[in-house]
Amino acid sequence: MEWCDNAIILGIRQHGETSAVVELMTRDHGRHLGIVKGGRSRRMQPLMQPGNRVEAHWRARLDEHLGMFRLETVDFSAARVMQMPLALYGLQTVAAHLRLLPERAPHPALYEALQLLLEHFATPLLFGEILLRFEMLLLEELGFGLDLTCCAATGSKEDLAYVSPKSARAVCRAAGLPWKEKLLVLPSFLRDVDRHPDSLDDIRDGFRLTGFFLARHVWEPRGLTAPSLRAGLVDRLLRNAVFL
């Protein structure tokens, strides 16, 4: 068995005296682990860092085997990531999210979103928007996507302002206003890929929305709690984001 794919390094752990087990997020083969011989050597250290983009060549005798990786550098993103705490929080949070997915299941859209995050971590507001869209997509990929197409109460597609915590469906402002204390706020930019956040409240409400459904459908059923890194990331993001 053999394949070649674009990938981003998520994590590394020791394997024997000189090798390493590398965890990658690949474009077409999902989250995938493999052994890199000599991965702990001084020569390999600059490459073997979370956040680096690589071309991965994987080989194994059988598909179910761990297999061996040969990695070639595409971009030393880790060097830039390590200089910014926000980027480190973001990469570790996204890695924790991706570990919720079955290993080796392809999720090309999540790979593209991760690549966008690595390209825009120096712009906190844009970074926050991309991460929110990543979490929305993660819920969808896990089978718990939100229905934001029309109002659950009236069928209207206009002025969708809330999300029902029970049905995960959008609710328009007029229908939801009497019950707004029991509904989750829906930032307008999450309904339209061409829109962007209007305020820090949009970012805050967005993370509250995705966090609620991740907790209900993903973390709690697996006996997990929300990653502490995520809370630190959101706090740091809101303190650093600036609207012009």
C-alpha positions as CSV (number, residue, x, y, z in Angstrom):
1,M,0.0,0.0,0.0
2,E,1.3,3.4,-0.9
3,W,0.1,7.0,-1.4
4,C,1.4,10.6,-1.6
5,D,-0.6,13.6,-0.2
6,N,-0.3,17.2,1.0
7,A,-0.4,17.4,4.8
8,I,0.0,19.5,7.9
9,I,1.8,18.2,11.0
10,L,-0.5,18.1,14.0
11,G,1.7,16.3,16.5
12,I,4.8,14.1,17.1
13,R,5.7,11.5,19.7
14,Q,8.8,9.4,20.4
15,H,9.1,6.0,18.8
16,G,12.1,4.0,20.0
17,E,15.4,5.7,20.3
18,T,15.6,7.6,17.1
19,S,12.3,7.5,15.3
20,A,9.0,9.3,15.8
21,V,5.3,8.7,15.2
22,V,3.9,11.7,13.3
23,E,0.3,12.7,13.2
24,L,-0.7,14.5,10.0
25,M,-3.9,16.1,8.7
26,T,-3.8,15.2,5.0
27,R,-6.0,16.6,2.2
28,D,-7.3,13.3,0.9
29,H,-6.5,10.6,3.6
30,G,-7.8,12.4,6.7
31,R,-5.9,12.4,10.0
32,H,-3.2,9.8,9.6
33,L,-0.3,8.5,11.7
34,G,2.9,7.0,10.6
35,I,6.5,6.4,11.6
36,V,9.4,8.6,10.4
37,K,12.7,6.9,10.7
38,G,15.3,9.2,12.3
39,G,12.6,11.6,13.1
40,R,14.2,12.6,16.4
41,S,17.6,13.5,14.8
42,R,19.0,17.0,14.9
43,R,18.8,17.2,11.1
44,M,15.1,16.4,11.2
45,Q,14.1,18.7,14.1
46,P,13.2,21.8,12.0
47,L,10.9,19.7,9.8
48,M,9.3,17.7,12.7
49,Q,7.3,20.6,14.2
50,P,3.5,21.0,14.4
51,G,2.2,23.5,11.9
52,N,4.6,22.7,9.1
53,R,3.2,21.9,5.7
54,V,4.7,18.8,4.1
55,E,4.3,16.4,1.2
56,A,3.8,13.0,2.8
57,H,4.7,9.7,1.2
58,W,3.2,6.8,3.1
59,R,3.9,3.1,2.6
60,A,2.9,-0.1,4.4
61,R,2.6,-3.7,3.6
62,L,-1.1,-3.7,4.6
63,D,-3.6,-0.8,4.7
64,E,-4.3,-1.4,8.4
65,H,-0.6,-1.1,9.4
66,L,0.8,2.0,11.0
67,G,3.2,2.4,8.0
68,M,6.1,4.6,7.3
69,F,6.2,8.2,6.3
70,R,8.7,10.1,4.2
71,L,8.2,13.8,4.5
72,E,9.3,16.6,2.3
73,T,8.9,20.3,3.4
74,V,6.5,22.5,1.6
75,D,6.4,25.4,4.1
76,F,8.1,25.9,7.5
77,S,4.9,27.4,9.0
78,A,5.8,26.2,12.5
79,A,8.6,28.9,12.8
80,R,6.0,31.6,12.4
81,V,3.4,29.9,14.6
82,M,5.8,29.5,17.5
83,Q,6.3,33.3,17.6
84,M,2.6,34.0,18.2
85,P,0.7,32.6,21.3
86,L,-2.6,33.1,19.4
87,A,-1.4,30.9,16.6
88,L,-0.2,28.2,19.1
89,Y,-3.5,28.2,20.9
90,G,-5.3,28.0,17.5
91,L,-3.2,25.1,16.2
92,Q,-3.6,23.1,19.4
93,T,-7.3,23.7,19.5
94,V,-7.8,22.6,15.9
95,A,-5.7,19.5,16.5
96,A,-7.9,18.6,19.4
97,H,-11.0,19.1,17.2
98,L,-9.6,16.9,14.4
99,R,-8.9,14.1,16.9
100,L,-12.7,13.8,17.3
101,L,-12.8,12.5,13.8
102,P,-12.2,8.8,12.8
103,E,-8.6,8.3,11.8
104,R,-8.0,8.0,8.0
105,A,-11.5,9.3,7.1
106,P,-11.0,12.0,4.4
107,H,-12.2,15.5,5.2
108,P,-10.7,17.8,2.5
109,A,-12.8,20.8,3.5
110,L,-11.4,20.7,7.0
111,Y,-7.9,20.4,5.7
112,E,-8.4,23.5,3.5
113,A,-9.8,25.4,6.6
114,L,-6.7,24.4,8.6
115,Q,-4.5,25.7,5.8
116,L,-6.4,29.0,5.8
117,L,-5.9,29.3,9.6
118,L,-2.1,28.9,9.2
119,E,-2.1,31.6,6.5
120,H,-4.0,34.2,8.6
121,F,-3.1,33.7,12.2
122,A,-1.4,37.1,12.2
123,T,-4.8,38.8,11.7
124,P,-6.8,38.0,14.8
125,L,-10.3,39.0,13.6
126,L,-9.9,37.0,10.3
127,F,-8.4,34.1,12.3
128,G,-11.4,34.0,14.6
129,E,-13.8,34.1,11.7
130,I,-12.0,31.2,9.9
131,L,-11.9,29.2,13.2
132,L,-15.6,29.7,13.7
133,R,-16.4,28.5,10.2
134,F,-14.1,25.5,10.9
135,E,-16.1,24.6,13.9
136,M,-19.4,24.9,12.0
137,L,-17.9,22.6,9.3
138,L,-16.7,20.2,12.0
139,L,-20.2,19.9,13.3
140,E,-21.5,19.2,9.8
141,E,-18.8,16.6,9.1
142,L,-19.7,14.8,12.4
143,G,-23.4,14.7,11.4
144,F,-24.6,17.5,13.7
145,G,-24.7,20.5,11.3
146,L,-27.0,23.4,12.0
147,D,-29.9,24.2,9.7
148,L,-29.7,27.9,8.9
149,T,-31.7,27.8,5.7
150,C,-35.0,29.2,7.0
151,C,-36.9,30.0,10.2
152,A,-38.1,26.9,12.1
153,A,-41.2,28.7,13.2
154,T,-42.3,30.6,10.0
155,G,-40.3,29.3,7.1
156,S,-39.0,32.7,6.4
157,K,-35.5,33.1,5.0
158,E,-35.2,36.7,6.1
159,D,-33.7,38.3,9.3
160,L,-32.6,35.0,10.8
161,A,-31.3,36.1,14.2
162,Y,-31.4,33.0,16.5
163,V,-30.8,29.3,16.7
164,S,-33.0,26.9,18.6
165,P,-30.9,24.9,21.1
166,K,-33.4,22.0,20.8
167,S,-33.6,21.7,17.0
168,A,-30.4,23.4,15.9
169,R,-32.5,25.3,13.4
170,A,-32.5,29.0,12.7
171,V,-35.3,31.3,14.0
172,C,-36.2,34.7,12.6
173,R,-36.1,37.8,14.8
174,A,-39.8,38.4,14.9
175,A,-40.6,34.8,15.9
176,G,-37.7,34.5,18.3
177,L,-37.9,37.8,20.1
178,P,-40.4,36.6,22.8
179,W,-38.1,33.6,23.5
180,K,-34.7,35.2,23.0
181,E,-33.5,34.4,26.5
182,K,-33.8,30.7,25.6
183,L,-32.4,30.9,22.1
184,L,-28.8,31.2,20.9
185,V,-27.7,34.3,19.0
186,L,-26.9,33.7,15.3
187,P,-24.3,36.1,14.0
188,S,-25.3,37.2,10.5
189,F,-21.9,36.3,8.9
190,L,-22.3,32.6,9.7
191,R,-25.2,32.5,7.3
192,D,-23.2,33.9,4.4
193,V,-19.7,33.0,3.3
194,D,-19.3,36.5,1.7
195,R,-20.0,38.4,4.9
196,H,-17.6,39.1,7.8
197,P,-18.2,39.8,11.5
198,D,-19.5,43.3,12.3
199,S,-18.3,43.4,15.9
200,L,-16.5,41.5,18.6
201,D,-20.0,40.4,19.8
202,D,-20.4,38.5,16.6
203,I,-17.2,36.6,17.3
204,R,-18.2,36.0,21.0
205,D,-21.8,34.9,20.0
206,G,-20.4,32.6,17.3
207,F,-18.1,30.7,19.7
208,R,-20.9,30.4,22.2
209,L,-23.1,28.9,19.4
210,T,-20.6,26.4,18.2
211,G,-19.4,25.6,21.7
212,F,-23.0,24.8,22.8
213,F,-23.5,22.2,20.0
214,L,-20.0,20.7,20.3
215,A,-20.7,20.2,24.0
216,R,-24.1,18.7,23.5
217,H,-23.4,16.4,20.5
218,V,-19.6,15.7,20.7
219,W,-17.9,16.3,24.0
220,E,-20.5,15.3,26.5
221,P,-21.6,12.0,24.8
222,R,-17.9,11.0,24.7
223,G,-17.3,11.9,28.4
224,L,-15.2,14.9,27.4
225,T,-15.1,18.5,28.5
226,A,-14.5,21.5,26.3
227,P,-10.7,21.8,25.6
228,S,-9.3,24.3,28.0
229,L,-7.1,25.6,25.2
230,R,-10.3,26.7,23.3
231,A,-11.4,28.9,26.2
232,G,-7.9,30.5,26.4
233,L,-7.9,31.0,22.6
234,V,-11.3,32.7,22.6
235,D,-10.3,35.0,25.4
236,R,-7.0,35.9,23.8
237,L,-8.7,36.4,20.4
238,L,-11.3,38.8,21.8
239,R,-8.5,40.8,23.5
240,N,-6.4,41.0,20.4
241,A,-9.0,41.5,17.6
242,V,-9.3,45.1,16.3
243,F,-12.0,46.5,14.0
244,L,-10.8,49.2,11.6
